[in-house]
Amino acid sequence: MPKVTEHDFLFGIALLCAVIVFGNGLHFLVFRFVRRHQNESQRRLLGISRYLAHPARAVLLAMGLVIILPIVPRIPALLRPQIELAARIVLVVCVGWLGIGAVYVFQALMLSRFDISVPDNLRARRVHTQMQFFRRILIGIVLVLDAAMLLYNLHNPTLWTYGTGLLASAGLASLLLAAAAKSTVSNLIAGMQIALSEPIRMDDVVVIQGEWGKIEEITNTYVVVKIWDERRLVVPLSYFIEQPFQNWTRRRSDILGTAFLYVDYTVPIEPLRAQLERIARSSSLWDGRVCGLQVTNLSERTMELRCLVSSAGSSENFDLRCLVREKMIEFLRDNYPTALPTARFELRTTVEAPFGQDQSLLSRP
């Protein structure tokens, strides 16, 4: 084995330092240019620095290491192949890391064009829901390709022999896993159906098992629904395929809401209808589409009045219905104090009549 001189050692250290300096310098220049360009155009960074900065630095350093290893002098012949193989494996892993970061940047770039905070956000919610599913598919493809590149760089016939046997037994193993994880597989298939058929989307308003909330997160196996009181309802994906539920924002976010009043028969309807219109016009919660009052039912004691109002969203409509109830009750109390349902009783007294005389003739109130 040739003797390693001090000159060779210093030359190897110089090459390593050159790789570190060149890699970090190139990384600094590239990302400084990206930040300056996007700041000048007043656009968001779209996650480039967040998702690509660290993996890009790792790729540059690993690539430089792979390049300089063949020219580093006096590496033992028995160790050189292993060192070069280790450097290539590190490079492949870093490239896979960079690919996953690129997927997240692509997702951020797509979602930045679709804001779900605007009132008419149907298309934005559709894109947000589909991108979550496709992001996971793309990451899976990147991982598979990265694993294939790792196996390709190993060049080990024994490993390929074991891999062939593993693939031969994969059919039986897949059947056993499918039988043992039936619910998991059904949720994965349901995730594909939800992404394509869109029964739910991100930020959809739904009612599930009597709970009102918004779709906060859609994963591969479950959906997180944010309840109005800040609780979280975790529902399996298969539930939205197999069970009925209410989706209040399936096509549009605007909605109609009702507030019921139960009043006495003596109350005139037209003043109440005019008051409802005044309440709706004075509130920013009303979207100007629907406002009406109708008698929807009659009982032996009361009239049922339905106040129908519309809003741009379900949250606004809930607040508007509460406002209508408060203001209508206040109007009835001030202008028609006898309008609330009353129970009427009539007392009759009877006087005993002589034998054979009709007692109903002697009854008097």
C-alpha positions as CSV (number, residue, x, y, z in Angstrom):
1,M,0.0,0.0,0.0
2,P,1.5,3.4,-1.0
3,K,2.4,5.6,1.8
4,V,0.3,8.7,2.4
5,T,2.5,11.8,2.4
6,E,1.7,15.1,4.1
7,H,1.4,16.7,0.6
8,D,-1.3,14.2,-0.4
9,F,-3.2,14.7,2.9
10,L,-3.2,18.5,2.5
11,F,-4.3,18.2,-1.1
12,G,-7.3,16.0,0.0
13,I,-8.2,18.5,2.7
14,A,-8.0,21.3,0.1
15,L,-10.3,19.5,-2.3
16,L,-12.8,18.9,0.5
17,C,-12.7,22.6,1.5
18,A,-13.1,23.6,-2.1
19,V,-16.2,21.5,-2.4
20,I,-17.7,23.0,0.8
21,V,-16.9,26.6,-0.3
22,F,-18.0,26.2,-3.8
23,G,-21.2,24.3,-2.9
24,N,-22.3,26.9,-0.2
25,G,-21.3,29.8,-2.4
26,L,-23.3,28.5,-5.4
27,H,-26.2,27.8,-3.0
28,F,-26.1,31.3,-1.6
29,L,-26.0,33.0,-5.0
30,V,-28.9,31.0,-6.5
31,F,-31.2,31.5,-3.5
32,R,-30.3,35.1,-3.2
33,F,-31.2,35.6,-6.8
34,V,-34.5,33.8,-6.3
35,R,-35.4,35.9,-3.3
36,R,-34.5,39.2,-5.0
37,H,-36.4,38.3,-8.2
38,Q,-39.6,37.4,-6.2
39,N,-39.3,40.4,-3.9
40,E,-39.1,42.7,-6.9
41,S,-42.1,41.1,-8.6
42,Q,-44.0,41.3,-5.2
43,R,-44.8,37.6,-5.2
44,R,-44.6,35.1,-2.5
45,L,-41.6,32.8,-2.1
46,L,-44.0,29.9,-2.6
47,G,-42.1,27.7,-0.2
48,I,-38.8,27.6,-2.3
49,S,-36.6,28.6,0.6
50,R,-38.6,26.5,3.1
51,Y,-38.6,23.3,1.1
52,L,-35.6,23.5,-1.2
53,A,-32.9,25.4,0.6
54,H,-31.6,22.5,2.8
55,P,-31.9,19.7,0.3
56,A,-30.3,21.8,-2.5
57,R,-27.3,22.5,-0.3
58,A,-27.0,18.8,0.5
59,V,-27.2,17.9,-3.2
60,L,-24.5,20.4,-4.1
61,L,-22.1,19.1,-1.4
62,A,-22.8,15.5,-2.2
63,M,-22.3,16.1,-5.9
64,G,-19.0,17.8,-5.3
65,L,-17.9,15.0,-3.1
66,V,-18.7,12.4,-5.8
67,I,-16.7,14.5,-8.4
68,I,-13.6,15.0,-6.3
69,L,-13.3,11.4,-5.0
70,P,-11.7,10.0,-8.2
71,I,-8.9,12.6,-8.1
72,V,-8.1,12.3,-4.3
73,P,-4.7,10.7,-4.2
74,R,-3.5,7.7,-2.2
75,I,-6.9,6.3,-1.1
76,P,-6.4,2.5,-0.5
77,A,-7.6,0.5,-3.4
78,L,-9.8,-1.7,-1.2
79,L,-11.6,1.2,0.4
80,R,-12.0,3.4,-2.7
81,P,-15.0,1.5,-4.2
82,Q,-16.8,1.5,-0.8
83,I,-16.2,5.2,-0.3
84,E,-17.3,6.1,-3.8
85,L,-20.4,3.9,-3.3
86,A,-21.3,5.6,-0.1
87,A,-20.9,9.0,-1.7
88,R,-23.3,8.0,-4.6
89,I,-25.8,6.7,-2.1
90,V,-25.7,9.9,-0.2
91,L,-26.2,11.8,-3.4
92,V,-29.2,9.7,-4.4
93,V,-30.8,10.2,-1.0
94,C,-30.3,13.9,-1.2
95,V,-31.8,14.0,-4.7
96,G,-34.8,12.2,-3.4
97,W,-35.0,14.8,-0.6
98,L,-34.8,17.5,-3.2
99,G,-37.6,15.8,-5.2
100,I,-39.9,15.7,-2.3
101,G,-39.2,19.4,-1.6
102,A,-40.0,20.1,-5.3
103,V,-43.4,18.4,-4.9
104,Y,-44.2,20.7,-2.0
105,V,-43.1,23.8,-3.9
106,F,-45.3,22.7,-6.8
107,Q,-48.2,22.3,-4.4
108,A,-47.6,25.8,-3.0
109,L,-47.4,27.2,-6.5
110,M,-50.7,25.7,-7.5
111,L,-52.5,26.6,-4.3
112,S,-51.3,30.2,-4.3
113,R,-53.5,30.9,-7.3
114,F,-56.6,29.6,-5.5
115,D,-57.6,31.4,-2.3
116,I,-60.2,29.6,-0.2
117,S,-60.8,32.7,2.0
118,V,-62.8,34.5,-0.7
119,P,-66.6,34.2,-0.7
120,D,-66.9,32.3,-4.0
121,N,-64.3,29.6,-3.4
122,L,-65.8,26.5,-5.0
123,R,-63.0,26.0,-7.5
124,A,-60.3,26.9,-4.9
125,R,-61.6,24.3,-2.5
126,R,-61.7,21.7,-5.3
127,V,-58.0,22.4,-6.2
128,H,-56.9,22.3,-2.5
129,T,-58.6,19.0,-2.0
130,Q,-57.2,17.4,-5.1
131,M,-53.7,18.7,-4.5
132,Q,-53.5,17.1,-1.1
133,F,-54.2,13.7,-2.7
134,F,-51.9,14.2,-5.7
135,R,-49.1,15.4,-3.5
136,R,-49.0,12.1,-1.7
137,I,-49.0,10.2,-5.0
138,L,-46.1,12.3,-6.3
139,I,-44.1,11.8,-3.1
140,G,-44.7,8.1,-3.4
141,I,-43.4,8.1,-7.0
142,V,-40.3,10.0,-5.9
143,L,-39.6,7.5,-3.1
144,V,-40.0,4.6,-5.4
145,L,-37.7,6.1,-8.0
146,D,-35.2,7.0,-5.3
147,A,-35.2,3.4,-4.0
148,A,-34.7,2.1,-7.5
149,M,-31.7,4.3,-8.0
150,L,-30.3,3.1,-4.7
151,L,-30.6,-0.5,-5.8
152,Y,-29.1,0.3,-9.2
153,N,-26.0,1.8,-7.6
154,L,-25.4,-1.2,-5.3
155,H,-24.5,-3.6,-8.2
156,N,-24.8,-6.5,-5.8
157,P,-25.9,-9.8,-7.5
158,T,-26.8,-11.4,-4.1
159,L,-29.1,-8.5,-3.3
160,W,-30.8,-8.8,-6.7
161,T,-31.3,-12.5,-6.0
162,Y,-33.0,-11.8,-2.7
163,G,-35.0,-9.1,-4.4
164,T,-36.3,-11.5,-7.0
165,G,-37.4,-13.9,-4.2
166,L,-39.1,-11.1,-2.4
167,L,-41.0,-10.0,-5.4
168,A,-42.1,-13.7,-6.0
169,S,-43.6,-13.8,-2.5
170,A,-45.2,-10.3,-2.7
171,G,-48.4,-11.7,-4.2
172,L,-49.2,-13.9,-1.2
173,A,-48.1,-11.2,1.2
174,S,-50.3,-8.6,-0.5
175,L,-53.3,-11.0,-0.1
176,L,-52.6,-11.5,3.6
177,L,-52.1,-7.7,4.2
178,A,-55.3,-6.9,2.3
179,A,-57.3,-9.3,4.5
180,A,-55.7,-8.0,7.7
181,A,-56.0,-4.3,6.7
182,K,-59.4,-4.3,5.0
183,S,-60.5,-1.0,6.6
184,T,-57.2,0.7,5.7
185,V,-57.4,-0.4,2.1
186,S,-61.0,0.7,1.8
187,N,-60.0,4.2,3.2
188,L,-57.2,4.5,0.6
189,I,-59.7,3.6,-2.2
190,A,-62.2,6.0,-0.7
191,G,-59.5,8.7,-0.8
192,M,-59.1,8.3,-4.5
193,Q,-62.9,8.4,-5.0
194,I,-63.1,11.6,-2.9
195,A,-60.3,13.3,-4.9
196,L,-62.1,12.5,-8.2
197,S,-65.8,12.6,-7.4
198,E,-65.5,15.4,-4.8
199,P,-68.3,14.7,-2.3
200,I,-66.3,16.9,0.1
201,R,-63.6,19.5,-0.3
202,M,-61.3,21.5,1.9
203,D,-63.3,24.1,3.9
204,D,-66.6,22.5,3.1
205,V,-69.4,23.1,5.6
206,V,-70.9,19.7,6.6
207,V,-73.3,18.2,9.2
208,I,-72.2,14.8,10.4
209,Q,-74.2,12.9,13.1
210,G,-75.8,16.2,14.1
211,E,-72.4,18.1,14.4
212,W,-71.9,21.2,12.3
213,G,-68.4,22.0,11.2
214,K,-65.9,22.6,8.4
215,I,-63.5,20.2,6.6
216,E,-60.1,21.1,8.1
217,E,-57.9,18.3,6.9
218,I,-58.1,15.3,4.5
219,T,-55.5,12.6,5.0
220,N,-55.0,9.2,3.3
221,T,-57.3,7.4,5.9
222,Y,-59.4,10.0,7.7
223,V,-61.0,13.5,7.6
224,V,-60.7,16.0,10.4
225,V,-63.9,18.2,10.8
226,K,-63.5,21.3,12.8
227,I,-66.7,21.7,14.9
228,W,-68.1,25.2,15.6
229,D,-67.0,25.0,19.3
230,E,-63.4,24.3,18.3
231,R,-63.7,20.5,18.8
232,R,-62.3,18.1,16.2
233,L,-64.3,15.2,14.8
234,V,-62.2,12.6,13.1
235,V,-64.1,10.6,10.5
236,P,-62.8,7.7,8.4
237,L,-62.7,8.4,4.6
238,S,-65.0,5.5,3.9
239,Y,-67.8,7.2,5.9
240,F,-68.2,9.9,3.2
241,I,-68.6,7.2,0.5
242,E,-70.9,4.8,2.4
243,Q,-72.9,7.0,4.8
244,P,-75.2,10.0,4.1
245,F,-74.2,13.4,5.4
246,Q,-75.1,17.0,4.7
247,N,-72.8,19.2,2.6
248,W,-73.9,22.9,2.8
249,T,-71.3,24.1,0.3
250,R,-71.4,21.4,-2.4
251,R,-72.0,23.8,-5.3
252,R,-72.3,27.2,-3.7
253,S,-71.6,28.7,-0.3
254,D,-74.7,30.9,-0.1
255,I,-77.6,29.4,1.9
256,L,-81.1,30.0,3.1
257,G,-82.1,30.0,6.8
258,T,-85.3,30.0,8.8
259,A,-86.4,31.5,12.1
260,F,-89.8,30.4,13.4
261,L,-92.2,32.6,15.5
262,Y,-95.3,31.3,17.3
263,V,-97.8,34.1,17.8
264,D,-101.5,34.6,18.6
265,Y,-104.1,34.7,15.9
266,T,-104.8,38.4,16.5
267,V,-101.4,39.5,15.2
268,P,-101.5,41.2,11.8
269,I,-99.0,39.7,9.3
270,E,-98.1,42.7,7.0
271,P,-96.4,44.8,9.8
272,L,-94.3,41.8,10.7
273,R,-93.4,41.2,7.1
274,A,-92.3,44.8,6.7
275,Q,-90.3,44.7,10.0
276,L,-88.5,41.6,8.8
277,E,-87.5,43.4,5.6
278,R,-86.2,46.4,7.6
279,I,-84.1,44.0,9.8
280,A,-82.6,42.3,6.8
281,R,-81.7,45.5,4.9
282,S,-80.1,47.0,8.0
283,S,-77.7,44.0,8.5
284,S,-74.6,43.3,6.6
285,L,-75.2,39.6,7.1
286,W,-78.0,39.6,4.5
287,D,-76.9,39.1,0.9
288,G,-79.9,40.7,-0.6
289,R,-81.4,37.6,-2.3
290,V,-84.2,36.2,-0.2
291,C,-86.3,37.7,2.6
292,G,-89.8,36.6,3.3
293,L,-92.4,35.9,6.0
294,Q,-95.1,33.3,5.6
295,V,-97.7,31.5,7.8
296,T,-96.5,27.9,7.6
297,N,-98.8,26.2,10.1
298,L,-101.8,26.7,12.3
299,S,-102.6,24.9,15.6
300,E,-105.5,25.2,18.0
301,R,-103.7,28.0,19.9
302,T,-101.0,29.6,17.7
303,M,-99.9,30.6,14.2
304,E,-96.5,29.5,13.0
305,L,-94.6,32.2,11.1
306,R,-91.5,31.3,9.1
307,C,-88.9,34.1,8.6
308,L,-86.8,33.1,5.5
309,V,-83.5,35.0,5.0
310,S,-80.4,34.3,2.9
311,S,-76.7,34.9,3.5
312,A,-73.4,34.4,1.6
313,G,-72.3,31.7,4.0
314,S,-73.6,29.4,6.7
315,S,-71.8,31.2,9.6
316,E,-73.3,34.5,8.5
317,N,-76.7,32.9,8.1
318,F,-76.7,31.5,11.7
319,D,-75.9,35.0,13.1
320,L,-78.6,36.5,10.9
321,R,-81.2,34.1,12.1
322,C,-80.4,34.9,15.7
323,L,-80.6,38.6,14.9
324,V,-84.0,38.1,13.3
325,R,-85.4,36.3,16.3
326,E,-84.1,39.0,18.7
327,K,-85.5,41.9,16.7
328,M,-88.8,40.3,15.8
329,I,-89.5,39.4,19.4
330,E,-88.6,43.0,20.4
331,F,-90.9,44.4,17.8
332,L,-93.8,42.1,19.0
333,R,-93.2,43.0,22.6
334,D,-93.2,46.8,21.9
335,N,-96.1,46.9,19.4
336,Y,-98.2,43.9,20.0
337,P,-97.9,42.9,23.7
338,T,-100.7,40.4,23.4
339,A,-99.1,38.7,20.4
340,L,-97.4,35.9,22.4
341,P,-99.4,32.7,22.6
342,T,-102.0,32.8,25.3
343,A,-104.2,30.1,26.9
344,R,-107.9,31.0,27.2
345,F,-110.1,29.5,29.8
346,E,-113.9,30.0,30.2
347,L,-115.5,29.3,33.6
348,R,-119.2,28.3,33.6
349,T,-121.3,27.9,36.7
350,T,-124.5,25.8,36.9
351,V,-127.6,26.0,39.1
352,E,-129.5,23.0,40.2
353,A,-132.9,22.8,38.4
354,P,-136.1,21.2,39.4
355,F,-136.7,17.6,38.4
356,G,-137.3,17.3,34.7
357,Q,-136.0,20.7,33.6
358,D,-133.1,21.1,31.2
359,Q,-130.0,22.1,33.2
360,S,-128.3,23.7,30.2
361,L,-131.0,26.5,30.3
362,L,-129.8,27.5,33.8
363,S,-126.0,27.5,32.8
364,R,-124.5,31.0,32.7
365,P,-120.9,32.2,32.3
